[in-house]
Amino acid sequence: MAVFLQFWYTDCMTKVITVSGRGALTLPKEAREKLGVTRGGQLVLDMDEKGEVILRAGVVLPVEIYSAARVEEFQQMNESPLSGRKLRWRKVR
């Protein structure tokens, strides 16, 4: 199966690339360079209702969602080293 990709920058690049049996595709060197993608890099794929695909350089960051009990635990860990200590402030010139 061949995939038709069109890359738009200040100039237009059109390449036909082939999808392997495992679904992998290889981006042409010029496209990788313009996107700034290196080995192991990630791309964001957007597809519209017409099936047109847009690839953008991107990164995926993990997000952690904490329960109220876990947030309380963090607050206690932060405050416990300071408990019972008198904090003194001094003016810095």
Sequence and secondary structure as in RCSB ss.txt:
>XXXX:A:sequence
MAVFLQFWYTDCMTKVITVSGRGALTLPKEAREKLGVTRGGQLVLDMDEKGEVILRAGVVLPVEIYSAARVEEFQ
QMNESPLSGRKLRWRKVR
>XXXX:A:secstr
 EEEEEEESSSEEEEEEEB TTS B   HHHHHHHT  TT EEEEEE TT  EEEEEE         HHHHHHHH
HHHHGGGTT         
